[in-house]
Amino acid sequence: MTDLGISLALLATTVLLCEATRRLISRLFSAKDYAIYLVEIVSTYQLCACTHELKVLGEVGGIEQHIALTLTFIITVVHVITFHGAFANPNGAIENVYRKNITGKSAVARITCMFIGGKAAQLLVPHIWSLGLSDHHLRHERFGFKCFSPINGSLLEAASVELACTFTVQAAVLHIHKLDERFHAPVIAAVITTLVYSGGHISGAVFNPIMAFSIQFPCSGHTFLEYAFVYWLGPVIGKVLVLFCLPAVKEMVAWSTRLTTATSSYL
């Protein structure tokens, strides 16, 4: 089997095992309030473990860009379909607190679970690589599973890219209800894949604080605080802008439209 085939098999195995675990949790703990927290851990692990594999496949395996982007699109669709209510992104918890769908205490608990899932992926995936299932896993192991910072611009440029990516994705999510539900996952995946293509060469285009913590923070090249500035502060500001500025812009546009209509009627 080729290296790409092995990576695809690992991705599929990860998703299937995580999905089986989620279904088991739903069956055993359906009446328990903490079931969603267990699902949050499993779903965040799935997201980060799959992204670890895609990252090493691209950086060490050297697959062509169009293949990498195709895999990004497909796995994003799979994540959206299988998460079963999990956020797997702190910004999701922040938004739901703002909309009063969950309490602040619940948001903190869910974000803690995200960190557990992200850290689990960070610790467990290298053990899978150490099995030497493919040549790029073996090469990665020879270098001690080291990775390097994907930031190729200044910290401000990278943070701006993460901010812009988060803003774009969240703005798309806010309007996705206008489409048939069947198209939700593909549209979101298409937006994310486009942003990865557009901003990946500057910051890696992660725009998820937990995924960055699991995948980018261990990499050499920048300090923890520098990574936090780019991958935590950037996306959080992007989310806040969507929540507060986008509605204000809509209101201004609506007000301007009403004013124009009234003026036209008067004239």
N, C-alpha and C positions, 0 to 999 in steps of 0.2 A: 504494500500500500504506500502511496506517495505521502510526503510530509503534509500536503494539503488535506489529503483524505484522512490522515490520522487526526489532524486538528478538527476537521469536521465531525469525526466520530466522537472526539472528546467533548466538543460543544453539544452535540446531540445527547450524549450520555449525561452531561451535567444538567441539561434542561429536563430530561426525563426523570432523573433521580430527584431533582428539586420539585418537579410537578407531582411525583408520587408522594413525596414528603408533605407537600401542601395538602394534598387530598387526604392523607392520613391524619394530618392535624385537624382538618375540617370534620373528619368523621369522629375522631376521638374527643375533640374539645369544642365541638360546635356550640355548646351551651356556655362555654367559658369566655369571659371577657378578654382573657390574655391570649386567645387563639390568634388574633390579628398580629400580636407582637411576635409570635413564633413565625407566622407567615412573613412578617417583615424581615426577620433574620434570614430566612431561607431565600426569599426573593432578592435581597441585597447580595447575598452570597452568589446566587446565580448570575446576577448582573456583573459583579466584579470578577468572578472566576472566568466567565466567558470573555470579558474584556482583556483580562490578563493573557488569555490564549491568543486572542486576535492581535494583541500588541506584540507578543513575541513572534507570532507568525509573520507579522509585517517587518519587524526590526531585524530579526535573526533569520527567519525563513526567506525574506526578500521577495515576497509575492508581489505581483504587479498591482498598481494602484487601483485599477478598475475592479480587480478581484476583491481587494480589501474593502472597497466601497460597497460592492455587491453583498459581501458577507455582513458588513455593518448594517445595511438595510434589512437583510433577512433576519438577523438576530434581534434587531430592534423590534421588528414586527412580532417576533416570538415573545420577547419580554413583555410587550404591551398586552398581548393576549393572555399570558399565563400568570401575571402577577397577583390576580385575585384580590384587588383592593389595597395591596401594599404600595407604598410610595417609592421606596428605594432611593429617595432623594429628599434631603431636609427641606428643600424649597416647597415640596408638596405638603409637608407638615405645617410649614409657616403659612402657606395659603389657606389651609383648612382651619387654622386657628383664627386667621383674619376673618374668614367667612363664618366663624362660629360653628363649624361642623364638628370640631373636636376641641377638647380643653387644652390649655397650655401644659398641664401635667401629662396628658396623653401624648402630646407632641414631643415632649422631652423623652418620654419612655420609648416612643417609636424611633426617635433619632438615635437614642442609645442602642437600640436593637440594630439599627443600620450600621453603626460603628462595629458592633459585634460581628455582623455578617461580612462587612468589608475586611475586617481584620482576619476573620477565619479564612477568607479567600486568599489573603496575602500570605498566610502561614501554610495553608494546605496545598495550594497550586504548585509550589516548588517541589513538594514531595511527589506529585504526579509527574512533573517534568523529570525528576531524578530517576524515574523508571526507564528513561531512554527509549521511549516509544518511537521517536522520530529523530532525524539527524539534527534538526534545529533545536530540539530539546537537549541533545547531547552537547551541541556547541554552546548553548546557553549555560549548561551546567559547568562546562570547562572554565567559563569566566565567572563562576560563582554566582550565577543568576543576577549579575549586576545589570543595572539599567542607568540610563543617563537622562538628564533633564530634557524634555521636549521643547523647552522655551527657547526660541530662536530670535525673539525680539527683546526689547526692554521689558522690565516687569510691568510698567504702565501699559505698554502695548498689549502684552499678554493678558493682563487683567481686563483690559477694554474688550478684547476678543471674547473672553469668557462672559463678560457682562452682556455684550451684544448677542452672543449665542443664546444665553439664558433668556434674554428679553424676547428674542424671536420665537424660540420654542414655546415659551409660556403664552405669548400672544396668539400663537397658532392653536394652542390647547384651549384657550378661552373662546375661540371661534369655531372649534371643531364640531360643536353640537349642531351647526347649521348643515352639516353633511349627513348623508346616510351613515348609520352606525357601522356598516360593513367597511366603510372607507377610512374610519378613524385611525386604525393602526397603520395602514400603508401611508397615509398622508403624514402622520407624525414621524414615521420612519424616514420618509422622503425628505422632510425638513431637516431632521437630525443628520442624515447622510450628506445633504448639501452643505450644512454648516461644518461638518467634519472636513469635507473637501476644501471649503473656503478658508477656514481658520486653523486647520490642523498644523500647517507649517509654521505657525507663529506660537501657539500655546499647546497644541495637541487637541484643542477643542473638546474638552472634557465636560464642562459646564454642569458638573454634579460634584458637590463637595465630598461626598462619601466615596464615590468612585475615584476621585483624585487622591484622597487619603490612602486608599488601598493600593492604587497603581502607580501614582506619580511621586508621592511623598518619600518612598524609600530610595528614589533615584538620586544619584549624586549630581552636583552642579549648582544647587541652590540650598539655602537653609530652610528649616521648617517654617519660619516666619515669612520668608519670601514666597514659598509655596502657598502658605495660608492667604497671603495678600492676593495672589493671582487666582487660586482655585476655590477659596472660601469667600473672600470679600467681594470679588468680581461677580460671581453668580448671585450672591445674596442681594447686592445692590440692583442687579438686573431684575430680580424677582420683585423687589420693592417698587421699582419703577413701573413694572407692569401693573401691580396692584393699585398704585396711587396715581400715577401719571396718565396711564392709558384711559381710565374712566374720565379723568379731567379733560383730556383731549377730545374724547367723544362728546362730552357735554358742550365743549366750546364749539365743535363742529355743528352740533344740533342747534345750539343757540344762534350761530351764524346763519344756518339754513332758515331758521324761523324768522330771523331779522330780515334776511333777503326776501323771503316770501311776503312778509308784511309790507316791506318797502315797495315791492313790485305791485302789490295790490293797491297801495295808496296812490302810486303813480298812475 
